[in-house]
């Protein structure tokens, strides 16, 4: 069978306070990951090139930007969480062979970056505790941003840093969307961006866009894997009972630790203390390329880090209703046995 490559940036999970399993090398970690027949994983980046990555995105030249929350939950008390020691790094393939062998620190000493959108030669960035968006530019070509300009003044934001906007998706309708905020923004040349009210989107960590420009939201705290995808959110956050196959929100991890919010009611069984529903879903994406089998096109992929897995969801539209299903019966597309 022809080997099929799927490239993923590993998501780091905070270590446990007690009885922490040993950290595995990338080579040993690969052995702990279960994949469908015919697929393989290739390591993109690991320590020391990056630390505490929370998102990655690509510019038009194939360079990858990684937001690194280097101060987030360094211990169980969150000591130094708001120290400005985080960064956005940029990685590229100098030989054009797809191997990221060149790394640069694009933006350093910042507070917990959570949104990155490459533009032309500028990058739009959103940080924690702020609704502002700032454009950064590497003017002298040394790999680090040396120019900045406030693009949208949204003002300060307070509260739990986990319940703050993410996403920053420039959709096909030419509007830029984030989670939490009930508004969208539009590029307006040299002037201030346009702002327009939308329905409450119900999103938490990440947004995906399909070929039709429709956005796919998730809400980890609400145990909603993917939702509000029936129509563009401008018209409303709409869900219908038949939009998911039975037990779609039930997940099938390999790891049994019982280390998650919800306690025993979220165990698969009293003996097998694995998570039974989405509770940390994030970073969903719709596969829109042509480097995987045609059956994958339009599928939604949803990471669930507490379950140490990635869900594949098939998508079809029947009588105007967009419906999703898990094609892996009592299983997942990718999952790890390593805590």
Secondary structure, 3 states (H helix, E strand, C coil): CCCEEEEECCCCCCCCCCCCCCCCCHHHHHHCEEECCCEEEEECCCCCCCCCEEEEEECCCCCEEEEECCCCCCCCCCCCCCCCCEEEEEEECCCCCCCCCEEEEEEEEECCEEEEEECCCEEEEEECCECCEEEEECCCCCCCCCEEEEEECCCECCCCHHHCCCEEEECCCCCEEECCCCEEEECCCCCCCEEEECCCCCCCCCEEECCCCCEEEEECCCCEEEECCCCCHHHCCCCCHHHECCCCCECCCCCCCCCCCCHHHHECCCCCCCECECCCEEEEEECCCCCCCHHHCCCEEEEEHHHCEEEEEEEEEECCEEEEECCCCCCCCEEECCC
